[in-house]
Amino acid sequence: MGRRARRDQANDLRQALAAGDPHAMLEFALLSTDLADAYAGFPGNRLPLLTRLADLVTKDGLTHAHDLVERAAEAGYPPAMVVQAIWLTPEDRPSAITLLEQAAGQGEAAAMLALGRMLAPDQPEAAKSWLTRLAGQGDDAGMYALSRVLHADDPQGSADWLAKAAAAGNVRAQSDLGVLAAERGQPLDPRHPPATNPKLTGLLPANTPLTRQGRHVANCVICRGQTVQDLFEFIHGRYFGLRGPTTAGKSGARVHFSGCTVCGCLFPVDEVSRQYVAAKGGEFFNPAKLR
């Protein structure tokens, strides 16, 4: 969205705010954290974005945005109630659950998913109830969460929902199926999950020569477990050679990374690559921290 369009949007939202529109309150909070575009175009369950909003408002001390979300939640606007519940969870879990139940009762998918995850350790039957309802609506995140809750007591049901989530495009489910396939000695599907593209993370310039060299299973410190990952080689710094989209025919400093298909982070896989990342001030690249 361009600067003028953002200004016009902000003006429209201010008018709606003056009229007490709770939807506008949440939209203004999203706009203040640069999440408005992502929220509007997000194709699946929006709990990750609402969680991100809650974290950014707290981390950056956005008092006005915090007040707007609270007002929207008090007005009974379900997405705002989810954000309010996230803030309440560490200190007042019962109140957070009550808020989520109210929002879920209005059909808010993010609230159902949050409830399923929150209740699973202590109230598995209640978690299954909410997640079954959510999965039945075709929500792939709900399908995946339900498969996790069912894993201990209903392995077949868990496997069925995992397959359904993967078929619906859930990358975590697709990665889990890939890990299971690798454990059984089967080849990894090169298409599912879809290959990561380091250039889309903003870590690499658009003209960086890049080659996807393979696919394997490895540990990801962000996802906290084994995921399907893609192996990449790219050239950084000055280079000379044939022009083209891959590293073939190029000369320069080559570095190699393993890119998690689930979260998009990039891990160096050899000493040269580790030195490259260390020079940037880290141990791996986490695109989430750049946004």
C-alpha positions as CSV (number, residue, x, y, z in Angstrom):
1,M,0.0,0.0,0.0
2,G,1.4,3.4,-1.0
3,R,1.8,6.4,1.4
4,R,-1.2,8.3,0.1
5,A,-3.4,5.2,0.3
6,R,-2.2,4.6,3.9
7,R,-3.0,8.2,4.8
8,D,-6.5,7.9,3.3
9,Q,-7.1,4.6,5.1
10,A,-6.0,6.2,8.4
11,N,-8.4,9.1,7.9
12,D,-11.3,6.7,7.2
13,L,-10.4,4.7,10.3
14,R,-10.3,7.9,12.4
15,Q,-13.9,8.7,11.3
16,A,-15.0,5.2,12.2
17,L,-13.2,5.4,15.5
18,A,-15.0,8.6,16.4
19,A,-18.2,6.6,15.7
20,G,-17.1,3.9,18.1
21,D,-16.7,1.1,15.5
22,P,-14.8,-1.8,17.2
23,H,-13.7,-3.1,13.8
24,A,-12.0,0.2,13.1
25,M,-10.3,0.1,16.6
26,L,-8.6,-3.2,15.8
27,E,-7.8,-2.0,12.2
28,F,-6.1,1.1,13.6
29,A,-4.0,-1.1,16.0
30,L,-3.0,-3.3,13.1
31,L,-2.1,-0.3,11.1
32,S,0.1,1.0,13.9
33,T,2.1,-2.2,13.9
34,D,2.3,-2.5,10.0
35,L,0.2,-5.7,10.1
36,A,-2.9,-4.3,8.4
37,D,-2.0,-5.5,4.9
38,A,-1.0,-9.0,6.1
39,Y,-4.1,-9.3,8.2
40,A,-6.4,-8.3,5.4
41,G,-4.9,-10.7,2.9
42,F,-4.1,-13.6,5.2
43,P,-5.6,-16.8,3.7
44,G,-5.9,-19.0,6.8
45,N,-6.5,-18.9,10.5
46,R,-5.4,-15.5,11.8
47,L,-4.3,-16.5,15.3
48,P,-0.6,-16.1,14.4
49,L,-1.2,-12.5,13.2
50,L,-3.3,-11.7,16.3
51,T,-0.6,-13.2,18.5
52,R,2.0,-11.1,16.6
53,L,-0.2,-8.0,17.2
54,A,-0.4,-8.7,20.9
55,D,3.4,-9.1,21.1
56,L,4.3,-6.0,19.1
57,V,1.9,-3.8,21.0
58,T,3.4,-4.9,24.3
59,K,7.0,-4.9,23.1
60,D,6.9,-1.5,21.5
61,G,4.8,0.1,24.3
62,L,2.0,1.2,21.9
63,T,-0.4,2.5,24.6
64,H,-2.9,3.9,22.1
65,A,-3.1,0.6,20.2
66,H,-3.4,-1.3,23.5
67,D,-6.3,0.9,24.6
68,L,-8.1,0.5,21.2
69,V,-7.9,-3.3,21.3
70,E,-9.2,-3.3,24.9
71,R,-12.1,-1.1,23.9
72,A,-12.9,-3.3,20.9
73,A,-12.8,-6.4,23.1
74,E,-15.1,-4.8,25.7
75,A,-17.5,-4.0,22.8
76,G,-17.5,-7.8,22.0
77,Y,-15.5,-7.7,18.8
78,P,-14.2,-11.4,18.6
79,P,-10.7,-10.8,17.1
80,A,-9.9,-8.1,19.7
81,M,-11.2,-10.5,22.4
82,V,-8.5,-13.0,21.2
83,V,-5.8,-10.4,21.5
84,Q,-7.0,-9.4,25.0
85,A,-7.0,-13.1,26.0
86,I,-3.4,-13.4,24.9
87,W,-2.5,-10.5,27.1
88,L,-4.4,-12.0,30.1
89,T,-3.2,-15.6,29.8
90,P,0.1,-15.3,31.8
91,E,-1.7,-13.7,34.9
92,D,-5.4,-14.6,34.6
93,R,-5.9,-17.8,32.6
94,P,-9.5,-18.3,33.6
95,S,-10.5,-14.9,32.4
96,A,-8.6,-15.5,29.1
97,I,-10.4,-18.8,28.6
98,T,-13.8,-17.1,29.2
99,L,-13.0,-14.4,26.6
100,L,-11.9,-17.0,24.1
101,E,-15.1,-19.0,24.7
102,Q,-17.2,-15.9,24.1
103,A,-15.3,-15.2,20.9
104,A,-15.4,-18.8,19.8
105,G,-19.1,-18.9,20.5
106,Q,-19.5,-16.1,17.9
107,G,-17.6,-18.3,15.3
108,E,-14.2,-16.7,15.6
109,A,-11.8,-19.3,14.2
110,A,-8.7,-17.8,15.9
111,A,-10.4,-18.2,19.3
112,M,-11.3,-21.8,18.6
113,L,-7.7,-22.6,17.7
114,A,-6.4,-20.7,20.8
115,L,-8.8,-22.6,23.0
116,G,-7.8,-26.0,21.6
117,R,-4.2,-25.3,22.2
118,M,-4.7,-23.8,25.6
119,L,-7.0,-26.5,26.9
120,A,-5.2,-29.6,25.4
121,P,-2.9,-30.3,28.4
122,D,-5.5,-30.2,31.2
123,Q,-8.8,-30.5,29.4
124,P,-8.3,-32.6,26.3
125,E,-11.9,-33.4,25.8
126,A,-12.9,-29.7,25.7
127,A,-9.9,-29.1,23.4
128,K,-11.1,-31.9,21.1
129,S,-14.6,-30.4,21.0
130,W,-13.5,-27.0,19.9
131,L,-10.9,-28.3,17.4
132,T,-13.3,-30.8,15.9
133,R,-15.7,-27.9,15.3
134,L,-13.0,-25.8,13.8
135,A,-11.6,-28.6,11.6
136,G,-15.1,-29.4,10.4
137,Q,-15.2,-25.9,9.0
138,G,-12.2,-26.7,6.8
139,D,-9.7,-24.8,8.8
140,D,-6.3,-26.5,8.1
141,A,-4.7,-25.1,11.3
142,G,-7.6,-26.7,13.3
143,M,-7.1,-30.0,11.5
144,Y,-3.4,-30.0,12.3
145,A,-4.0,-29.0,16.0
146,L,-6.7,-31.8,16.3
147,S,-4.3,-34.4,14.9
148,R,-1.8,-33.4,17.6
149,V,-4.4,-33.6,20.4
150,L,-5.6,-37.0,19.1
151,H,-2.1,-38.5,18.7
152,A,-1.8,-40.3,22.1
153,D,-5.4,-41.8,22.3
154,D,-6.5,-42.1,18.7
155,P,-3.5,-42.7,16.4
156,Q,-5.6,-43.5,13.4
157,G,-7.8,-40.4,13.9
158,S,-4.7,-38.4,14.3
159,A,-3.2,-39.7,11.1
160,D,-6.4,-39.0,9.2
161,W,-6.6,-35.4,10.3
162,L,-2.9,-34.9,9.6
163,A,-3.4,-36.1,6.1
164,K,-6.5,-33.9,5.7
165,A,-4.5,-30.9,7.0
166,A,-1.7,-31.6,4.6
167,A,-4.1,-31.9,1.6
168,A,-5.6,-28.6,2.7
169,G,-2.2,-26.9,2.3
170,N,-1.0,-26.8,5.9
171,V,2.8,-26.7,5.7
172,R,3.3,-28.0,9.2
173,A,1.3,-31.1,8.4
174,Q,3.1,-31.5,5.1
175,S,6.4,-31.3,6.9
176,D,5.3,-33.8,9.5
177,L,4.3,-36.2,6.8
178,G,7.7,-35.7,5.1
179,V,9.5,-36.4,8.4
180,L,7.5,-39.6,8.8
181,A,8.3,-40.6,5.2
182,A,12.0,-40.0,5.8
183,E,11.9,-42.2,9.0
184,R,10.4,-45.0,6.8
185,G,13.2,-44.6,4.2
186,Q,10.8,-43.1,1.6
187,P,11.9,-40.2,-0.6
188,L,10.8,-36.7,0.3
189,D,8.2,-35.0,-1.9
190,P,10.0,-32.1,-3.6
191,R,6.8,-30.1,-3.9
192,H,5.1,-30.4,-0.5
193,P,5.8,-28.4,1.6
194,P,6.5,-25.8,-1.1
195,A,10.2,-24.9,-1.4
196,T,11.3,-21.9,0.6
197,N,12.7,-18.9,-1.3
198,P,15.3,-17.0,0.7
199,K,15.0,-14.0,-1.6
200,L,11.4,-13.5,-0.4
201,T,12.6,-13.1,3.2
202,G,14.5,-9.9,2.4
203,L,17.8,-11.6,3.5
204,L,19.2,-11.7,0.0
205,P,19.1,-9.1,-2.9
206,A,16.9,-10.0,-5.8
207,N,19.8,-10.5,-8.1
208,T,21.7,-13.0,-5.8
209,P,22.5,-16.2,-7.7
210,L,20.7,-19.0,-5.9
211,T,20.4,-22.8,-6.4
212,R,18.1,-25.2,-4.6
213,Q,20.3,-28.3,-4.2
214,G,18.1,-30.8,-2.4
215,R,15.8,-31.6,0.4
216,H,16.4,-33.3,3.8
217,V,15.1,-33.6,7.4
218,A,16.8,-31.6,10.1
219,N,16.2,-29.9,13.4
220,C,14.9,-26.3,13.5
221,V,15.5,-24.3,16.7
222,I,12.5,-22.1,15.8
223,C,10.0,-24.9,15.1
224,R,11.6,-26.9,18.0
225,G,11.7,-30.2,16.2
226,Q,12.5,-31.9,13.0
227,T,11.2,-30.3,9.8
228,V,11.6,-30.8,6.1
229,Q,14.3,-28.4,4.9
230,D,15.7,-27.3,1.5
231,L,19.4,-27.0,0.9
232,F,20.5,-23.8,-0.9
233,E,23.7,-22.4,-2.4
234,F,24.1,-18.7,-3.1
235,I,26.9,-16.4,-4.0
236,H,27.4,-13.2,-2.1
237,G,29.6,-10.2,-2.7
238,R,31.2,-9.4,-6.1
239,Y,31.1,-12.2,-8.7
240,F,31.9,-12.7,-12.3
241,G,30.3,-15.2,-14.7
242,L,27.3,-15.9,-16.9
243,R,24.2,-14.0,-16.1
244,G,21.3,-16.2,-15.0
245,P,19.0,-17.2,-12.1
246,T,21.2,-20.0,-10.7
247,T,24.8,-20.3,-9.4
248,A,26.0,-22.3,-12.4
249,G,29.0,-20.7,-14.1
250,K,29.4,-18.1,-11.4
251,S,32.6,-17.4,-9.4
252,G,32.6,-15.8,-6.0
253,A,32.0,-16.6,-2.3
254,R,29.6,-19.5,-2.1
255,V,27.7,-20.2,1.0
256,H,25.2,-23.0,1.8
257,F,22.1,-22.9,3.9
258,S,19.3,-25.3,5.0
259,G,16.0,-23.5,4.8
260,C,13.1,-24.7,7.0
261,T,9.9,-25.1,4.9
262,V,7.8,-24.3,7.9
263,C,9.2,-21.1,9.4
264,G,11.6,-20.0,6.6
265,C,14.7,-19.6,8.8
266,L,18.1,-20.3,7.2
267,F,20.9,-22.4,8.9
268,P,24.5,-22.4,7.7
269,V,25.6,-26.0,6.9
270,D,29.4,-25.6,6.6
271,E,32.2,-23.5,8.1
272,V,32.3,-20.9,5.4
273,S,28.6,-20.3,5.8
274,R,28.8,-20.2,9.6
275,Q,31.5,-17.5,9.3
276,Y,29.2,-15.6,6.9
277,V,26.3,-15.6,9.4
278,A,28.6,-14.8,12.4
279,A,29.8,-11.7,10.5
280,K,26.2,-10.6,10.3
281,G,25.9,-11.0,14.1
282,G,24.0,-14.3,14.6
283,E,24.0,-18.1,14.3
284,F,21.2,-18.3,11.8
285,F,18.8,-16.0,9.9
286,N,15.3,-15.7,11.3
287,P,13.1,-13.7,8.9
288,A,10.4,-13.2,11.6
289,K,12.8,-11.0,13.5
290,L,13.2,-8.7,10.4
291,R,9.5,-7.9,10.1
